[in-house]
Amino acid sequence: MTETPLQMTMRLYRELKFRGQKVRRWSDYFEGEHPLLFASPEFSTQAGGLFDGFSDNWSRAIVIATAERLRPLAFRLEDGSIDQVAARAWKRSKCHVQVNLALLDALIAGRSYGLVWKPDGVNTEITFEKATQAIVEYVPGRHLLRAAGLKIWNAHDLEFAALFTPTMVYRWQRPRRAGGQWTGRTAGLSRGEPSHIPNPLRVVPLVELPNQTRLDASPISELAPVIPLQNAINSLWTHVMTASDERALPARVVLGMDRPVREITDPDTGEVVGEEDEPLAKFRSDRLLWLERQGASIAEFSAADLRGFLDVITQAVEHIAAQTRTPASYLNKKLINIPESAVSADESGLVAKAYERQDHFGAGLQEVMRLEALAAGEPGRADALAYGSVVWRDPQFRTDAQYADALVKWQAIGVPDEALWERIPQVTPEEIGRWKRMRNDQAAAIVGGDIAGLYGPKPVEGERERAEPVPEAA
């Protein structure tokens, strides 16, 4: 039985909501909202809500360490040149800012999405969507061919959905209250504009940007292996703080003596009617003690040694670093008298992971820009982008001296200047183009004999004569 567009919309909507539960959990851990696990019922009863909201959040550091090394700079065509048209479209949609957020979300949630569309029917717009608001379905047996895509969003009291297929775009709306039924969209559309329209791109314009994955599995979050150890660290810290509150200082104990008591008197007659234990808090605060019974003595309990807890926490953090290939220097900051070679070796795992993520995310970003070229009516450029590549910032952080030394050595073996400039961090293709023009201007000045023009504007003729020294009389 053939599935109707509405049935497909509802099915993908249910899958999106089901996935959202896991995504929200990963997002909570990134934000530091961790439930206190691995605590015994007795501890929970004693502590109550004392540690609600506490977290020693290593999850954020793990994700940020990778995200800050993923910076796409430009798109290269099949012939190796930079696509300047794609660069303008990228800037026009503010993608140079939004893509950083999209890649951060993909690391946290396992995936994010890029959408290429013409909302006004004229100008192409590139947007990035969260994993809780978009989903892509692939053709069975062909995990690279998109069969459909769904995007949802809310506005006031309505919920909207757009189902993208290679031939049509089905636009729906429904009330946000429970039980609302999907109907063709009318809100926000011009009078007489149909709810469902043909897809001019003839391809699903929603592209998945997946994090690490396997051939037969869904993308996963960077936090998936971190969460169990993160829970253990939080639990250990609560025990440390509880022990430090109760056992951080030596405690004295009185032996061979009854607990001090005080008399209870009748407020009307003044007669003694009983006795009760004397609160010990007053003795602790006033540091007063008396021993009246013969044979009473004082002993001392030593302060608790909390180093065992701290050693286990350190081990857990080191395990997180090893499992996520995060440099130890990112987590413990112990960089005293460490040579640069050791720091580079410590970061090699993270750099390798960044290169791997560039492959995963780069394929999706290439497809986004290929769709942008199709939307602009340039199929030739779209094909050239499909066989091109993404230009990324170097994921290995080096000092300026290290970069300068490497560039000089590469130049010595004949690497062209343009290739060297591309290796300088934070240098954009636009900046390289400006450097080329400046170099050409310098060369033209030399060929034309205007050497002085390289160092500043030439003086006018009258000023040159006044500037020349007057020869002295013989």
C-alpha positions as MATLAB code, in Angstrom:
seq = 'MTETPLQMTMRLYRELKFRGQKVRRWSDYFEGEHPLLFASPEFSTQAGGLFDGFSDNWSRAIVIATAERLRPLAFRLEDGSIDQVAARAWKRSKCHVQVNLALLDALIAGRSYGLVWKPDGVNTEITFEKATQAIVEYVPGRHLLRAAGLKIWNAHDLEFAALFTPTMVYRWQRPRRAGGQWTGRTAGLSRGEPSHIPNPLRVVPLVELPNQTRLDASPISELAPVIPLQNAINSLWTHVMTASDERALPARVVLGMDRPVREITDPDTGEVVGEEDEPLAKFRSDRLLWLERQGASIAEFSAADLRGFLDVITQAVEHIAAQTRTPASYLNKKLINIPESAVSADESGLVAKAYERQDHFGAGLQEVMRLEALAAGEPGRADALAYGSVVWRDPQFRTDAQYADALVKWQAIGVPDEALWERIPQVTPEEIGRWKRMRNDQAAAIVGGDIAGLYGPKPVEGERERAEPVPEAA';
ca = [
       0.000    0.000    0.000;
       1.433    3.355   -1.054;
       2.122    5.811    1.779;
       0.447    9.213    1.404;
       2.428   12.438    2.000;
       0.477   13.056    5.208;
       1.209    9.555    6.482;
       4.897   10.008    5.688;
       4.881   13.340    7.511;
       3.335   11.805   10.620;
       5.738    8.832   10.571;
       8.831   11.012   10.240;
       7.425   13.330   12.909;
       7.144   10.405   15.352;
      10.707    9.302   14.569;
      11.940   12.846   15.137;
      10.233   13.091   18.510;
      11.551    9.694   19.588;
      15.100   10.700   18.635;
      14.657   13.978   20.486;
      14.660   12.230   23.867;
      18.233   11.046   23.397;
      19.310   14.355   21.877;
      17.959   16.312   24.850;
      19.864   14.052   27.235;
      23.131   14.701   25.402;
      22.356   18.418   25.312;
      21.686   18.459   29.063;
      25.057   16.885   29.770;
      26.796   19.470   27.584;
      25.047   22.253   29.518;
      26.032   20.719   32.872;
      22.570   19.510   33.860;
      23.487   16.086   35.240;
      21.357   13.827   37.462;
      23.181   12.534   40.527;
      23.658    8.807   39.903;
      25.688    6.061   41.595;
      24.668    7.309   45.047;
      23.231    4.802   47.529;
      19.658    5.252   48.803;
      21.095    5.919   52.269;
      23.290    8.731   50.945;
      20.394   10.223   48.987;
      18.244   10.178   52.115;
      20.903   11.903   54.191;
      21.917   14.491   51.569;
      18.396   15.222   50.323;
      18.518   17.898   47.603;
      21.828   19.345   48.796;
      23.636   18.459   45.570;
      20.835   19.162   43.116;
      22.280   21.155   40.234;
      25.903   20.280   41.071;
      28.162   18.993   38.296;
      31.867   18.899   37.558;
      31.208   19.373   33.852;
      33.888   17.700   31.722;
      31.363   17.066   28.938;
      31.531   20.642   27.634;
      35.346   20.636   27.539;
      35.398   17.422   25.502;
      33.063   18.793   22.821;
      34.619   22.260   22.647;
      38.105   20.744   22.198;
      36.974   19.222   18.894;
      34.602   21.989   17.781;
      37.252   24.708   17.970;
      39.380   22.793   15.432;
      36.649   22.586   12.787;
      36.587   25.793   10.726;
      35.564   25.561    7.039;
      37.056   28.476    5.088;
      36.109   27.980    1.425;
      35.059   25.536   -1.290;
      37.432   24.360   -3.970;
      36.248   23.430   -7.469;
      37.307   20.395   -9.446;
      40.152   22.333  -11.106;
      41.575   23.356   -7.713;
      40.434   26.995   -7.807;
      38.362   28.612   -5.068;
      34.664   29.034   -5.885;
      34.153   32.771   -5.398;
      30.436   32.535   -6.207;
      29.959   29.961   -3.447;
      31.954   32.210   -1.100;
      29.541   35.104   -1.707;
      26.498   32.849   -1.205;
      28.100   31.504    1.977;
      28.632   35.000    3.360;
      25.207   36.216    2.206;
      23.496   33.570    4.347;
      25.862   34.245    7.295;
      27.056   30.653    7.051;
      30.563   31.583    8.210;
      28.974   32.087   11.648;
      26.088   29.631   11.571;
      28.187   26.668   10.431;
      30.205   26.792   13.659;
      26.984   26.408   15.635;
      25.810   23.620   13.327;
      29.025   21.628   13.766;
      28.905   22.147   17.530;
      25.335   20.831   17.574;
      26.362   17.861   15.435;
      29.101   16.936   17.890;
      26.618   17.119   20.765;
      23.542   15.585   19.147;
      25.230   13.289   16.637;
      24.027   15.271   13.620;
      22.698   18.566   12.348;
      21.278   19.596    8.966;
      21.762   22.092    6.173;
      18.784   23.361    4.174;
      18.952   25.126    0.792;
      15.799   26.922   -0.301;
      14.366   30.078   -1.842;
      11.897   31.357    0.757;
      10.884   34.289   -1.439;
      11.194   32.356   -4.684;
      14.124   34.529   -5.837;
      17.070   34.582   -3.417;
      18.730   31.338   -2.341;
      19.093   30.931    1.422;
      21.214   28.427    3.331;
      20.171   27.623    6.881;
      21.278   25.063    9.443;
      18.790   23.035   11.485;
      18.980   21.221   14.828;
      18.627   17.465   15.175;
      15.374   17.986   17.094;
      13.797   19.958   14.228;
      14.832   18.065   11.092;
      15.178   14.510    9.848;
      16.220   12.895    6.553;
      15.081    9.517    5.243;
      17.197    7.610    2.722;
      16.231    5.224   -0.047;
      16.364    1.660    1.344;
      19.671    0.061    0.448;
      21.172    3.388   -0.699;
      22.176    5.357    2.394;
      23.555    8.256    0.307;
      20.370    8.898   -1.687;
      17.845   11.054    0.155;
      14.238    9.975   -0.278;
      12.571   12.646    1.891;
      13.244   15.249    4.553;
      11.093   16.826    7.242;
      11.525   20.136    9.048;
       9.294   21.287   11.926;
       9.047   24.569   13.821;
       6.669   26.492   16.074;
       5.186   29.962   15.788;
       2.778   31.257   18.420;
      -0.034   28.707   18.832;
       0.707   26.775   15.623;
       3.164   24.028   14.749;
       4.437   23.864   11.163;
       5.989   21.061    9.123;
       7.515   20.923    5.657;
       7.944   17.562    3.959;
      10.524   17.680    1.154;
      10.474   15.049   -1.585;
      12.351   15.108   -4.917;
       9.199   16.255   -6.709;
       7.053   18.143   -4.169;
       7.148   20.182   -0.973;
       4.183   19.498    1.309;
       3.541   22.252    3.838;
       1.418   21.529    6.913;
       0.212   23.207   10.064;
      -1.711   22.221   13.172;
      -2.654   23.716   16.563;
       0.018   23.198   19.205;
      -2.517   21.930   21.719;
      -2.596   18.163   22.211;
      -4.530   16.261   19.582;
      -4.332   18.898   16.856;
      -4.652   17.501   13.324;
      -2.300   18.305   10.446;
      -3.869   20.286    7.609;
      -2.501   22.103    4.573;
      -0.662   25.266    5.559;
      -2.458   28.581    5.185;
      -0.806   30.777    7.843;
       1.875   33.067    6.446;
       1.046   32.336    2.818;
      -0.232   34.772    0.244;
      -3.910   34.643   -0.675;
      -4.470   31.893   -3.179;
      -0.991   30.384   -2.680;
      -1.245   26.572   -2.542;
      -0.170   24.655    0.552;
       1.845   22.163   -1.487;
       4.215   23.264   -4.250;
       6.547   21.569   -6.766;
      10.191   21.173   -5.769;
      12.217   23.160   -8.341;
      15.520   21.518   -7.324;
      14.224   18.016   -8.122;
      16.197   16.725   -5.123;
      15.616   16.749   -1.352;
      17.186   20.072   -0.240;
      17.741   18.937    3.361;
      21.255   17.537    3.951;
      22.457   15.642    7.011;
      25.769   16.602    8.653;
      26.612   13.433   10.595;
      29.123   13.006   13.375;
      31.111    9.769   13.665;
      29.127    6.766   12.548;
      29.338    3.239   11.185;
      28.000    1.874    7.928;
      24.973    0.266    9.543;
      24.449    2.570   12.533;
      23.163    6.039   13.299;
      25.546    8.915   14.096;
      26.359    9.240   17.786;
      27.276   12.070   20.099;
      30.788   12.841   21.275;
      29.316   12.548   24.774;
      28.123    8.946   24.461;
      31.301    7.434   25.990;
      31.700   10.316   28.443;
      28.379   10.175   30.287;
      29.034    7.096   32.523;
      32.375    8.485   33.711;
      30.847   11.946   34.100;
      28.218   10.463   36.416;
      30.906    8.686   38.446;
      32.929   11.890   38.834;
      29.898   13.817   40.069;
      29.097   11.086   42.596;
      32.676   11.014   43.876;
      32.734   14.781   44.338;
      29.563   14.658   46.447;
      31.256   12.112   48.721;
      34.355   14.297   48.923;
      32.357   17.365   49.913;
      30.269   15.414   52.404;
      33.382   13.915   53.993;
      35.141   17.287   54.050;
      32.161   18.787   55.878;
      32.039   16.071   58.534;
      35.580   14.676   58.729;
      37.924   17.423   57.483;
      38.981   18.433   61.012;
      40.150   16.191   63.884;
      37.318   15.253   66.263;
      37.711   14.856   70.034;
      35.752   12.309   72.025;
      35.194   11.991   75.779;
      35.609    8.456   77.141;
      34.358    7.048   80.459;
      31.813    9.801   81.116;
      28.054   10.110   80.770;
      26.653   12.540   78.250;
      26.046   15.941   79.928;
      22.396   16.637   80.844;
      20.426   19.611   82.055;
      17.448   19.851   84.404;
      13.921   20.561   83.239;
      11.985   22.803   85.628;
       8.297   23.630   85.893;
       7.921   27.254   84.776;
       5.136   27.850   87.332;
       6.582   26.229   90.482;
      10.268   26.142   89.637;
      10.504   22.519   90.701;
      12.713   20.063   88.835;
      10.482   17.749   86.855;
      13.084   15.885   84.754;
      16.262   16.168   82.770;
      17.337   16.159   79.122;
      20.570   15.779   77.153;
      22.621   18.931   76.816;
      23.018   19.910   73.096;
      26.621   19.285   72.068;
      26.614   22.046   69.452;
      27.200   24.638   72.148;
      30.282   22.809   73.406;
      31.670   22.662   69.873;
      31.115   26.357   69.203;
      32.295   27.570   72.626;
      35.096   25.011   72.836;
      34.157   24.270   76.450;
      34.424   20.902   78.152;
      34.543   19.685   81.701;
      35.265   16.235   83.066;
      33.660   15.480   86.442;
      33.709   11.704   86.594;
      36.875   10.095   87.851;
      38.623    8.123   85.116;
      37.182   10.157   82.228;
      39.652   10.856   79.410;
      39.858   12.525   76.036;
      40.719   10.788   72.761;
      40.962   12.111   69.203;
      39.772   10.924   65.811;
      42.114   12.041   63.022;
      40.788   14.031   60.054;
      39.726   11.951   57.093;
      42.254   11.580   54.253;
      40.389   12.591   51.068;
      43.251   11.891   48.688;
      41.820    8.496   47.808;
      38.693   10.118   46.378;
      40.757   12.674   44.459;
      42.975    9.964   42.975;
      39.919    8.108   41.652;
      38.519   11.337   40.164;
      41.856   11.970   38.447;
      41.791    8.452   37.028;
      38.247    8.955   35.714;
      39.251   12.210   34.000;
      42.244   10.471   32.420;
      39.951    7.720   31.126;
      37.697   10.372   29.568;
      40.731   11.930   27.893;
      41.878    8.572   26.527;
      38.464    7.488   25.236;
      37.767   10.813   23.516;
      41.338   11.470   22.328;
      41.390   14.770   24.193;
      44.870   16.052   25.167;
      45.618   15.728   28.856;
      46.766   19.351   28.809;
      43.164   20.382   28.036;
      41.917   18.732   31.214;
      44.625   19.101   33.843;
      46.476   22.184   32.496;
      49.827   20.863   33.730;
      52.137   22.482   31.162;
      55.180   23.300   33.284;
      58.504   22.839   31.473;
      56.987   20.701   28.693;
      58.704   20.942   25.273;
      56.697   21.829   22.183;
      57.278   18.379   20.709;
      55.618   16.772   23.723;
      52.601   19.076   23.418;
      52.277   18.226   19.715;
      52.461   14.521   20.501;
      49.814   14.931   23.196;
      47.492   16.635   20.693;
      48.055   14.141   17.863;
      44.940   12.109   18.746;
      42.723   15.179   18.766;
      44.206   16.392   15.475;
      43.571   13.001   13.862;
      39.981   13.076   15.142;
      39.516   16.572   13.716;
      40.700   15.385   10.276;
      38.242   12.496   10.495;
      35.374   14.837   11.375;
      36.357   17.094    8.477;
      35.728   14.156    6.150;
      32.307   13.431    7.676;
      31.123   17.019    7.789;
      32.893   18.071    4.590;
      30.866   15.681    2.441;
      27.642   17.192    3.778;
      28.839   20.778    3.321;
      29.880   20.023   -0.255;
      26.379   18.726   -0.954;
      24.859   21.871    0.587;
      26.880   24.096   -1.729;
      26.134   21.853   -4.715;
      22.442   22.420   -4.013;
      23.099   26.159   -3.748;
      24.620   26.079   -7.247;
      21.618   24.138   -8.567;
      19.246   26.634   -6.953;
      21.214   29.444   -8.630;
      20.742   27.741  -12.012;
      24.400   26.738  -12.455;
      24.533   22.956  -12.989;
      28.104   23.140  -14.309;
      29.353   24.766  -11.128;
      27.321   22.239   -9.125;
      29.184   19.371  -10.804;
      32.543   21.080  -10.226;
      31.702   21.480   -6.524;
      30.685   17.828   -6.250;
      34.197   16.810   -7.393;
      35.937   19.542   -5.398;
      36.707   19.777   -1.695;
      36.229   21.889    1.412;
      39.100   24.107    2.552;
      39.467   23.770    6.320;
      41.576   25.633    8.810;
      44.580   23.604    9.940;
      43.328   21.633   12.979;
      46.809   21.498   14.490;
      47.519   24.552   16.612;
      51.082   25.832   16.372;
      52.906   28.937   17.510;
      53.708   31.702   15.023;
      57.362   30.679   15.148;
      56.489   27.066   14.278;
      54.337   28.170   11.339;
      57.002   30.559   10.060;
      59.693   27.892   10.278;
      57.534   25.336    8.447;
      56.609   27.807    5.695;
      60.239   28.721    5.066;
      61.171   25.047    4.731;
      58.266   24.332    2.372;
      59.225   27.346    0.262;
      62.772   26.017    0.050;
      61.542   22.868   -1.703;
      59.545   24.869   -4.238;
      56.019   25.048   -2.769;
      54.227   28.030   -4.448;
      53.452   31.121   -2.409;
      49.671   30.677   -2.717;
      49.899   27.169   -1.285;
      51.978   28.492    1.618;
      49.513   31.278    2.339;
      46.669   28.761    2.546;
      48.496   27.015    5.367;
      48.568   30.109    7.560;
      45.760   29.843   10.153;
      42.800   32.226    9.911;
      43.854   33.418    6.440;
      40.770   33.410    4.213;
      40.682   33.045    0.419;
      39.639   36.705    0.233;
      42.789   37.693    2.104;
      44.919   35.538   -0.201;
      43.316   37.232   -3.210;
      44.237   40.632   -1.774;
      47.823   39.478   -1.247;
      47.993   38.336   -4.891;
      46.850   41.750   -6.089;
      49.395   43.474   -3.863;
      52.158   41.206   -5.202;
      51.118   41.914   -8.798;
      51.126   45.648   -8.106;
      54.637   45.365   -6.719;
      55.814   43.423   -9.768;
      54.258   45.970  -12.131;
      55.982   48.787  -10.271;
      59.365   47.078  -10.610;
      58.923   46.365  -14.323;
      57.791   49.935  -14.912;
      60.824   51.350  -13.122;
      58.757   52.884  -10.338;
      60.736   51.403   -7.430;
      59.881   54.371   -5.213;
      56.232   53.542   -5.721;
      56.747   50.418   -3.669;
      57.505   52.471   -0.589;
      55.016   55.293   -0.770;
      53.531   58.018   -2.981;
      55.954   59.958   -5.184;
      56.333   63.703   -4.490;
      55.051   66.159   -7.057;
      57.569   67.847   -9.350;
      57.789   71.154   -7.462;
      58.225   69.455   -4.099;
      61.014   67.243   -5.522;
      62.995   70.321   -6.644;
      62.614   72.004   -3.244;
      63.691   68.813   -1.518;
      66.973   68.569   -3.504;
      70.002   70.047   -1.629;
      71.551   73.276   -2.975;
      75.239   72.710   -3.995;
      77.746   74.725   -2.014;
      79.837   77.427   -3.756;
      83.345   76.395   -4.679;
];
